């Protein structure tokens, strides 16, 4: 619900107060379907004193808008866009009434239209004063220079302002469930807020319109009005029902109150947290935590080694050499069998040195023994200095890695970190050469719980994935009754049970890479790899299942491989 009209309405008011008067510094993309607009001079914000970046996703499977700190631009694979508005100042940010189009108007007269439909029609379009399209983020060749047509409003305002019109619209829906009737009467509510209205009105969702009385309809009307009023005073919250996906709401939901996991002071921050968690939890944290654990563990070990090395790094060669010379100078005073002797120093007759002797050897052999200890002490000291230098260099590398990895917030950031510090990571044996340079020859995604999903790219590649790269307890997916890619959820060795959300996401990916990609719901068969068989002389990419479960999902991707 981060793209619901209520959310966008609250977001537009909030962003207007921050962005009004701000100057656009750059507009670019470095990730498919995501546009970044960086602003300077956010004079109305104490939080974004150094500027901020508006993140806009028009990916069909996941739209979002939120403002966060200035984005770090990637060194490669980023493209400048909308050069016509660089340096322009924001005059106003508003929303088209009862439609999901945000309008960013500039002092130069141009307007940037953000169509957040959560469908393939989502786009960012720049128009001039005459409403002609100057540039579009998606499908620019088809849209450029054409007149822009606004979307249709999705609500008859009079329905909300007149109780009799509302009641008549509900009753006239005929023999359907009240839940369906409410959604048809007020389409903007969607399923989530229709659930909330009926819960507050104490009306069973499965009740037929003909079975409810006028008092029920009146309560439904009043609660619908309440929902719209509350949406104008946002209280963003995120809910998580056990075994289900997270739900974002701009108002507090009474029917999900026990599942509330977080509340936020502003809409943009709530959306940012929702999106960051959605991607980071699944695609980044597990990899980051494993690598960070290796770095911190190695750092502790090297620091302990350095402390011990420093304790035994003193140079005592001079002391032992001096004793050896004293013994040679006083051979007449030393007898074999003596265990120790006190001898005066050469330069100071008043000071004496107590020397331990080996009674089993001669005085000359005792002197030689001290000269040998002096030699060994000097060599050991030199070696310890080299060792300390080596340890210090390694510790400095690890501290740098620890600092850098703690800054990583995204999956792409993790990949950039490994690319940037590849040499250091290899030298410290924190990653293997193959880990840095080679990936299995499949599409690879991360899903809930940090699990990886591998997807075949062709019939031969499907066979390679299923027969060579998959373990017996990995989960194997395929769209049922349609051709498509073999899809495998890689199960970690210590996993007792794969989360249901990870299974659902893997199934959605399998549905996406099938001939049924455009269907609203797709049946996907899945089972453990050990129940997948390939018959001799069967066609490339063809297998059969000894047992299977079927799950119905919407085809979509969490992100790009």
C-alpha positions as CSV (number, residue, x, y, z in Angstrom):
1,X,0.0,0.0,0.0
2,X,3.0,2.3,-0.4
3,X,1.4,3.4,-3.8
4,X,-2.2,3.8,-2.5
5,X,-3.7,7.2,-3.1
6,X,-3.9,7.9,0.6
7,X,-0.1,7.3,0.9
8,X,0.7,9.4,-2.1
9,X,-1.6,12.2,-0.9
10,X,0.2,12.3,2.5
11,X,3.6,12.0,0.8
12,X,2.9,14.9,-1.6
13,X,2.1,17.3,1.3
14,X,5.1,16.2,3.2
15,X,7.5,16.4,0.3
16,X,6.1,19.8,-0.8
17,X,7.1,21.3,2.6
18,X,10.7,20.0,2.2
19,X,11.3,20.4,-1.6
20,X,9.7,23.8,-2.2
21,X,12.5,26.1,-3.3
22,X,15.0,23.3,-3.7
23,X,17.3,23.1,-6.8
24,X,17.7,20.0,-8.9
25,X,21.4,19.0,-8.9
26,X,21.2,15.9,-11.1
27,X,18.8,13.3,-12.4
28,X,20.1,9.8,-13.2
29,X,19.4,6.1,-13.1
30,X,21.8,3.3,-12.0
31,X,19.3,0.6,-11.5
32,X,16.6,-0.6,-13.9
33,X,13.3,1.2,-13.5
34,X,14.6,3.4,-10.7
35,X,15.0,7.2,-11.1
36,X,17.0,9.3,-8.7
37,X,16.6,13.0,-8.4
38,X,19.1,14.8,-6.2
39,X,18.3,18.2,-4.7
40,X,20.4,21.0,-3.2
41,X,19.3,23.9,-1.0
42,X,16.6,22.0,1.1
43,X,16.1,25.2,3.1
44,X,12.9,23.9,4.7
45,X,14.4,20.7,6.1
46,X,16.6,20.3,9.2
47,X,17.1,16.6,8.4
48,X,18.5,17.0,4.8
49,X,20.9,19.8,5.4
50,X,23.4,18.4,2.9
51,X,20.7,17.8,0.2
52,X,18.6,14.8,-0.5
53,X,17.7,12.3,-3.2
54,X,14.2,11.4,-4.3
55,X,14.0,7.7,-5.1
56,X,11.3,6.8,-7.7
57,X,10.7,3.2,-8.8
58,X,8.4,2.6,-11.8
59,X,9.0,-1.2,-11.8
60,X,5.7,-2.9,-12.6
61,X,6.1,-5.3,-9.6
62,X,7.1,-2.6,-7.1
63,X,6.6,1.2,-7.3
64,X,7.7,3.6,-4.6
65,X,8.7,7.1,-3.9
66,X,10.7,8.3,-0.9
67,X,13.3,11.0,0.1
68,X,16.5,10.1,1.8
69,X,20.1,11.4,2.1
70,X,22.1,12.3,-1.0
71,X,22.7,9.2,-3.0
72,X,26.2,8.0,-3.8
73,X,26.3,7.6,-7.5
74,X,27.9,4.5,-8.9
75,X,31.1,4.8,-10.8
76,X,29.8,2.8,-13.6
77,X,26.4,2.0,-15.2
78,X,24.7,5.2,-14.4
79,X,22.9,7.4,-17.0
80,X,22.0,11.1,-16.8
81,X,18.3,11.9,-17.7
82,X,16.0,14.9,-17.8
83,X,18.8,17.3,-18.5
84,X,16.2,20.0,-19.3
85,X,15.5,20.5,-15.6
86,X,19.0,20.4,-14.1
87,X,19.4,23.6,-12.0
88,X,15.6,24.2,-12.0
89,X,13.9,25.2,-8.7
90,X,10.9,23.4,-7.3
91,X,7.8,25.6,-7.2
92,X,5.3,23.1,-5.9
93,X,4.7,19.4,-5.4
94,X,1.1,18.3,-5.5
95,X,-1.1,15.3,-6.3
96,X,-3.8,15.0,-9.0
97,X,-7.0,14.8,-7.0
98,X,-8.2,11.2,-6.6
99,X,-5.5,9.9,-8.9
100,X,-2.0,8.5,-8.3
101,X,-0.1,11.1,-10.2
102,X,2.3,13.4,-8.3
103,X,3.2,16.7,-10.0
104,X,6.6,18.3,-9.5
105,X,6.3,21.9,-10.9
106,X,9.4,24.0,-11.5
107,X,10.0,27.7,-11.7
108,X,10.7,27.4,-15.4
109,X,7.2,26.2,-16.1
110,X,8.0,22.6,-16.8
111,X,6.4,19.8,-14.8
112,X,7.5,16.3,-13.9
113,X,4.6,13.9,-13.6
114,X,5.2,10.9,-11.5
115,X,2.6,8.1,-12.5
116,X,2.7,5.7,-9.6
117,X,0.1,3.1,-10.7
118,X,2.0,0.0,-9.6
119,X,1.5,-1.4,-13.1
120,X,3.5,-1.3,-16.4
121,X,1.9,2.1,-17.0
122,X,3.9,3.6,-14.2
123,X,6.3,6.3,-15.5
124,X,8.0,9.6,-15.0
125,X,7.2,12.2,-17.7
126,X,8.4,15.7,-18.2
127,X,6.0,18.1,-19.9
128,X,6.2,21.8,-21.0
129,X,3.8,24.6,-20.4
130,X,1.6,23.4,-23.2
131,X,1.4,19.9,-21.7
132,X,3.6,18.4,-24.5
133,X,5.9,15.6,-23.5
134,X,9.5,16.6,-23.5
135,X,11.0,13.4,-22.1
136,X,9.8,10.1,-20.5
137,X,11.7,7.8,-18.2
138,X,10.1,4.7,-19.9
139,X,9.1,4.5,-23.6
140,X,10.6,7.8,-24.4
141,X,10.7,7.2,-28.2
142,X,7.0,6.5,-28.3
143,X,5.9,9.4,-26.0
144,X,8.3,12.2,-26.9
145,X,6.6,15.3,-28.4
146,X,3.1,13.9,-27.9
147,X,0.5,15.7,-25.8
148,X,0.1,14.3,-22.3
149,X,-3.3,12.9,-21.3
150,X,-4.2,12.9,-17.7
151,X,-5.5,9.8,-16.0
152,X,-9.1,9.4,-15.2
153,X,-10.4,10.1,-11.7
154,X,-11.2,6.9,-9.8
155,X,-13.9,8.2,-7.5
156,X,-17.2,10.1,-7.8
157,X,-16.8,12.7,-5.0
158,X,-20.5,13.0,-4.5
159,X,-20.6,9.4,-3.3
160,X,-18.6,10.5,-0.2
161,X,-20.4,13.7,0.3
162,X,-24.0,12.4,0.0
163,X,-25.0,9.5,2.3
164,X,-28.1,8.8,0.2
165,X,-26.1,8.4,-3.0
166,X,-23.7,6.1,-1.1
167,X,-26.5,4.0,0.3
168,X,-28.2,3.7,-3.1
169,X,-24.9,2.8,-4.8
170,X,-24.4,0.0,-2.3
171,X,-28.0,-1.4,-2.4
172,X,-28.1,-1.3,-6.2
173,X,-25.1,-3.6,-6.4
174,X,-27.5,-6.5,-6.1
175,X,-26.7,-10.1,-5.0
176,X,-22.9,-9.8,-4.3
177,X,-20.9,-9.7,-1.1
178,X,-20.8,-6.4,0.7
179,X,-17.0,-6.5,0.5
180,X,-17.2,-6.5,-3.3
181,X,-20.0,-3.9,-3.3
182,X,-18.0,-1.5,-1.2
183,X,-14.9,-1.9,-3.4
184,X,-17.0,-1.2,-6.5
185,X,-18.7,1.8,-4.9
186,X,-15.4,3.3,-3.6
187,X,-12.7,1.8,-5.7
188,X,-10.0,3.9,-4.1
189,X,-10.4,2.0,-0.8
190,X,-8.9,-1.1,-2.3
191,X,-9.0,-4.4,-0.5
192,X,-7.0,-3.3,2.6
193,X,-9.2,-0.3,3.5
194,X,-12.4,-2.1,2.5
195,X,-11.5,-4.7,5.1
196,X,-10.9,-2.0,7.6
197,X,-14.2,-0.2,6.9
198,X,-16.2,-3.4,7.4
199,X,-14.3,-4.4,10.5
200,X,-15.0,-1.0,12.1
201,X,-18.6,-1.1,11.0
202,X,-19.0,-4.6,12.4
203,X,-20.3,-6.0,9.2
204,X,-19.3,-9.5,8.0
205,X,-17.4,-9.2,4.7
206,X,-19.1,-12.3,3.3
207,X,-22.6,-11.0,3.9
208,X,-24.7,-10.5,0.8
209,X,-25.8,-7.0,0.0
210,X,-29.5,-8.1,0.2
211,X,-29.1,-9.5,3.7
212,X,-27.8,-6.3,5.4
213,X,-30.0,-3.6,6.8
214,X,-29.9,0.2,6.4
215,X,-28.2,0.7,9.8
216,X,-25.3,-1.5,8.5
217,X,-25.1,0.6,5.3
218,X,-25.1,3.9,7.4
219,X,-22.3,2.6,9.6
220,X,-20.3,1.6,6.5
221,X,-20.8,5.1,5.1
222,X,-19.6,6.8,8.3
223,X,-16.5,4.5,8.6
224,X,-15.6,5.1,5.0
225,X,-15.7,8.9,5.7
226,X,-13.6,8.3,8.8
227,X,-11.0,6.5,6.7
228,X,-10.7,9.4,4.3
229,X,-10.5,11.9,7.2
230,X,-7.8,9.9,9.0
231,X,-5.8,9.6,5.8
232,X,-5.4,13.4,5.8
233,X,-3.7,13.1,9.2
234,X,-1.2,10.2,8.4
235,X,0.0,7.9,11.1
236,X,2.2,5.4,9.0
237,X,2.6,1.9,10.3
238,X,3.8,-1.5,9.2
239,X,2.1,-4.7,10.1
240,X,3.3,-8.3,9.8
241,X,1.0,-11.2,10.1
242,X,2.7,-14.5,10.9
243,X,3.6,-16.3,7.7
244,X,2.4,-13.4,5.5
245,X,4.0,-10.4,3.8
246,X,4.4,-7.0,5.5
247,X,1.6,-4.5,5.1
248,X,2.1,-0.8,4.9
249,X,-0.7,1.6,5.9
250,X,-0.9,5.4,6.1
251,X,-3.5,5.0,8.9
252,X,-3.7,2.7,11.9
253,X,-5.6,-0.5,11.1
254,X,-7.8,-1.8,13.8
255,X,-8.2,-5.2,12.1
256,X,-4.4,-5.7,12.1
257,X,-3.7,-4.0,15.4
258,X,-2.1,-7.1,17.1
259,X,0.4,-7.4,14.2
260,X,1.8,-3.9,14.2
261,X,5.6,-3.9,14.0
262,X,6.6,-0.3,13.6
263,X,5.2,3.2,13.5
264,X,6.8,6.3,12.0
265,X,6.7,10.0,12.3
266,X,6.6,10.8,8.6
267,X,5.5,9.1,5.4
268,X,8.7,9.3,3.5
269,X,10.7,7.7,6.3
270,X,8.1,5.0,6.7
271,X,8.2,4.1,2.9
272,X,12.0,4.2,2.9
273,X,12.2,1.8,5.8
274,X,9.6,-0.5,4.2
275,X,11.5,-0.6,0.9
276,X,15.0,-0.8,2.4
277,X,13.9,-3.7,4.7
278,X,12.1,-5.4,1.8
279,X,15.3,-5.6,-0.3
280,X,18.1,-5.5,2.3
281,X,16.7,-8.1,4.6
282,X,16.4,-10.6,1.8
283,X,19.4,-9.8,-0.4
284,X,22.0,-8.2,1.7
285,X,22.0,-8.9,5.4
286,X,22.9,-12.6,5.3
287,X,25.9,-12.0,3.0
288,X,27.0,-8.9,4.8
289,X,26.7,-10.5,8.3
290,X,28.7,-13.5,7.2
291,X,31.5,-11.4,5.7
292,X,31.5,-9.0,8.6
293,X,31.7,-11.9,11.1
294,X,34.8,-13.1,9.2
295,X,36.4,-9.7,9.3
296,X,35.8,-9.0,13.0
297,X,36.8,-12.5,13.9
298,X,40.1,-12.2,12.0
299,X,40.6,-8.8,13.5
300,X,40.3,-10.1,17.1
301,X,42.7,-12.9,16.4
302,X,45.4,-10.7,14.9
303,X,45.1,-8.2,17.7
304,X,45.7,-11.0,20.3
305,X,48.6,-12.2,18.3
306,X,50.1,-8.7,18.1
307,X,49.8,-8.3,21.9
308,X,51.7,-11.6,22.5
309,X,54.3,-10.6,19.9
310,X,54.9,-7.3,21.6
311,X,55.5,-9.0,24.9
312,X,58.4,-11.0,23.6
313,X,59.9,-8.6,21.1
314,X,62.5,-6.9,23.3
315,X,66.1,-7.0,22.1
316,X,68.4,-8.6,24.8
317,X,71.3,-9.3,22.5
318,X,73.4,-6.5,24.2
319,X,72.8,-7.9,27.7
320,X,73.8,-11.4,26.7
321,X,76.8,-10.2,24.7
322,X,78.0,-8.1,27.7
323,X,77.7,-11.2,30.0
324,X,79.7,-13.3,27.5
325,X,82.5,-10.7,27.5
326,X,82.5,-10.5,31.3
327,X,83.0,-14.3,31.5
328,X,85.9,-14.3,29.0
329,X,87.6,-11.4,30.9
330,X,87.3,-13.4,34.3
331,X,88.1,-16.9,33.2
332,X,90.7,-17.2,36.1
333,X,87.9,-16.6,38.6
334,X,85.5,-19.1,37.3
335,X,85.6,-22.8,38.0
336,X,83.7,-25.6,36.3
337,X,80.8,-26.7,38.5
338,X,79.9,-23.2,39.6
339,X,76.2,-22.4,39.3
340,X,76.5,-18.6,39.4
341,X,79.0,-15.8,39.9
342,X,79.0,-12.1,40.7
343,X,81.3,-10.1,38.4
344,X,81.9,-6.3,38.2
345,X,81.1,-4.3,35.1
346,X,84.0,-3.1,33.0
347,X,83.1,0.6,33.4
348,X,81.8,0.6,36.9
349,X,83.7,-1.4,39.5
350,X,81.1,-0.6,42.1
351,X,78.3,-2.4,40.3
352,X,78.2,-6.1,40.0
353,X,76.3,-8.5,37.7
354,X,75.0,-11.8,39.0
355,X,75.5,-14.4,36.2
356,X,73.8,-17.8,36.1
357,X,76.2,-20.6,34.9
358,X,75.8,-24.1,33.7
359,X,77.9,-26.2,36.1
360,X,78.2,-29.1,33.6
361,X,80.3,-27.1,31.1
362,X,83.5,-25.1,31.2
363,X,83.8,-21.3,31.7
364,X,84.6,-20.8,28.0
365,X,81.6,-22.9,27.0
366,X,79.4,-20.8,29.3
367,X,80.7,-17.6,27.6
368,X,80.0,-19.1,24.2
369,X,76.5,-20.0,25.4
370,X,75.8,-16.4,26.2
371,X,77.2,-15.2,22.9
372,X,74.8,-17.7,21.2
373,X,71.9,-16.3,23.2
374,X,72.8,-12.8,22.2
375,X,72.8,-13.8,18.5
376,X,69.5,-15.6,18.8
377,X,68.0,-12.6,20.7
378,X,69.0,-10.2,17.9
379,X,67.6,-12.5,15.2
380,X,64.3,-13.0,17.2
381,X,64.0,-9.2,17.7
382,X,64.4,-8.5,14.0
383,X,61.9,-11.2,13.2
384,X,59.4,-9.9,15.7
385,X,59.7,-6.3,14.3
386,X,58.9,-7.7,10.8
387,X,56.1,-9.7,12.3
388,X,54.7,-6.7,14.1
389,X,54.8,-4.6,10.9
390,X,53.0,-7.4,9.0
391,X,50.4,-7.7,11.7
392,X,49.9,-3.9,11.8
393,X,49.4,-3.8,8.0
394,X,46.8,-6.6,8.2
395,X,45.0,-5.0,11.1
396,X,44.8,-1.7,9.2
397,X,43.4,-3.5,6.2
398,X,40.8,-5.3,8.3
399,X,39.8,-2.0,10.1
400,X,39.3,-0.4,6.7
401,X,37.2,-3.4,5.5
402,X,35.2,-3.3,8.7
403,X,34.4,0.4,8.4
404,X,33.5,0.0,4.7
405,X,31.2,-3.0,5.1
406,X,29.3,-1.4,8.0
407,X,28.4,1.4,5.5
408,X,26.8,-1.0,3.1
409,X,23.0,-0.8,3.0
410,X,21.9,-2.5,-0.2
411,X,22.5,-5.6,-2.2
412,X,24.1,-3.5,-5.0
413,X,26.2,-1.8,-2.4
414,X,27.5,-5.2,-1.3
415,X,28.5,-6.1,-4.8
416,X,30.2,-2.7,-5.2
417,X,32.0,-3.3,-1.9
418,X,33.4,-6.7,-3.1
419,X,34.4,-5.2,-6.4
420,X,36.2,-2.2,-4.7
421,X,38.0,-4.3,-2.0
422,X,38.5,-7.5,-4.0
423,X,42.3,-7.4,-3.7
424,X,42.2,-6.9,0.1
425,X,39.5,-9.5,0.6
426,X,41.5,-12.1,-1.3
427,X,44.8,-11.2,0.4
428,X,43.1,-11.8,3.8
429,X,41.5,-15.0,2.5
430,X,38.1,-13.7,3.3
431,X,36.8,-14.6,-0.1
432,X,38.0,-17.1,-2.7
433,X,38.9,-16.1,-6.2
434,X,35.8,-17.9,-7.6
435,X,33.6,-16.0,-5.1
436,X,34.8,-12.7,-6.4
437,X,35.0,-13.4,-10.1
438,X,32.7,-16.2,-10.9
439,X,29.0,-16.8,-10.4
440,X,27.0,-19.8,-11.5
441,X,25.7,-19.3,-15.0
442,X,22.1,-18.7,-14.0
443,X,19.9,-15.7,-13.1
444,X,20.3,-15.3,-9.3
445,X,17.9,-13.6,-6.9
446,X,17.7,-13.2,-3.1
447,X,14.4,-13.8,-1.3
448,X,13.1,-13.7,2.2
449,X,15.3,-15.2,4.9
450,X,18.5,-14.6,2.8
451,X,17.9,-17.6,0.5
452,X,19.1,-17.6,-3.1
453,X,16.9,-18.5,-6.0
454,X,18.6,-19.7,-9.2
455,X,16.8,-19.6,-12.5
456,X,17.7,-21.4,-15.8
457,X,18.2,-19.3,-19.0
458,X,17.5,-21.9,-21.7
459,X,16.5,-25.6,-22.1
460,X,20.2,-26.7,-21.8
461,X,20.8,-24.3,-19.0
462,X,17.7,-25.7,-17.2
463,X,19.2,-29.2,-17.4
464,X,22.5,-27.9,-16.1
465,X,20.9,-26.2,-13.1
466,X,18.6,-29.1,-12.2
467,X,21.0,-32.0,-12.8
468,X,24.4,-30.5,-11.8
469,X,24.0,-27.5,-9.5
470,X,21.1,-28.6,-7.3
471,X,21.3,-30.5,-4.0
472,X,18.7,-33.2,-3.0
473,X,17.0,-30.9,-0.4
474,X,16.9,-27.8,-2.6
475,X,13.4,-26.8,-3.6
476,X,12.6,-27.0,-7.3
477,X,9.9,-24.9,-9.0
478,X,8.2,-24.7,-12.4
479,X,5.0,-23.1,-13.7
480,X,2.4,-25.9,-14.0
481,X,1.1,-26.6,-17.4
482,X,3.3,-24.1,-19.2
483,X,6.8,-23.9,-20.6
484,X,9.3,-21.9,-18.5
485,X,12.5,-21.8,-16.7
486,X,13.6,-24.3,-14.0
487,X,13.8,-22.4,-10.7
488,X,15.6,-23.6,-7.6
489,X,15.5,-22.2,-4.1
490,X,18.9,-23.1,-2.6
491,X,18.4,-24.5,0.9
492,X,21.2,-23.9,3.5
493,X,22.6,-26.9,5.2
494,X,21.4,-25.9,8.7
495,X,17.8,-25.0,7.6
496,X,15.1,-26.8,9.5
497,X,12.2,-25.2,7.6
498,X,12.1,-22.8,4.6
499,X,10.0,-19.8,5.3
500,X,6.7,-19.7,3.5
501,X,7.4,-16.2,2.2
502,X,10.6,-17.5,0.6
503,X,8.7,-20.3,-1.1
504,X,6.0,-17.9,-2.3
505,X,8.6,-15.4,-3.7
506,X,10.5,-18.3,-5.5
507,X,7.2,-19.4,-7.0
508,X,6.5,-15.9,-8.2
509,X,9.9,-15.8,-9.9
510,X,9.2,-19.2,-11.6
511,X,5.8,-17.9,-12.8
512,X,7.5,-14.7,-14.1
513,X,10.0,-16.8,-16.2
514,X,7.2,-18.8,-17.9
515,X,4.8,-18.4,-20.7
516,X,2.2,-17.4,-18.2
517,X,4.0,-14.2,-17.1
518,X,1.1,-11.9,-18.0
519,X,-1.5,-14.0,-16.1
520,X,-2.9,-12.5,-12.9
521,X,-2.4,-15.8,-11.0
522,X,-0.2,-18.8,-12.0
523,X,-0.2,-22.3,-10.5
524,X,3.4,-23.3,-9.7
525,X,4.4,-26.9,-8.9
526,X,7.3,-27.4,-6.4
527,X,9.1,-30.2,-4.6
528,X,12.5,-31.2,-3.3
529,X,15.0,-31.8,-6.0
530,X,15.3,-35.5,-5.0
531,X,11.8,-36.0,-6.4
532,X,12.7,-34.5,-9.8
533,X,13.7,-37.1,-12.5
534,X,15.0,-36.9,-16.0
535,X,14.2,-39.9,-18.2
536,X,16.8,-41.3,-20.6
537,X,16.6,-39.8,-24.1
538,X,14.1,-37.2,-23.0
539,X,14.1,-33.7,-24.6
540,X,16.5,-31.1,-23.3
541,X,15.0,-29.3,-20.3
542,X,12.3,-31.9,-19.8
543,X,11.8,-33.6,-16.4
544,X,9.0,-35.3,-14.5
545,X,8.1,-35.0,-10.8
546,X,7.4,-38.0,-8.5
547,X,5.5,-35.8,-6.1
548,X,4.6,-32.1,-6.0
549,X,2.8,-29.3,-4.2
550,X,1.0,-26.5,-6.1
551,X,0.9,-22.8,-5.0
552,X,-0.9,-20.0,-6.8
553,X,1.1,-16.8,-7.1
554,X,1.3,-13.5,-9.0
555,X,4.2,-13.5,-11.4
556,X,6.8,-10.8,-10.3
557,X,10.4,-10.3,-9.5
558,X,11.8,-8.9,-6.3
559,X,14.6,-7.1,-8.2
560,X,17.1,-7.7,-11.0
561,X,19.7,-10.5,-11.0
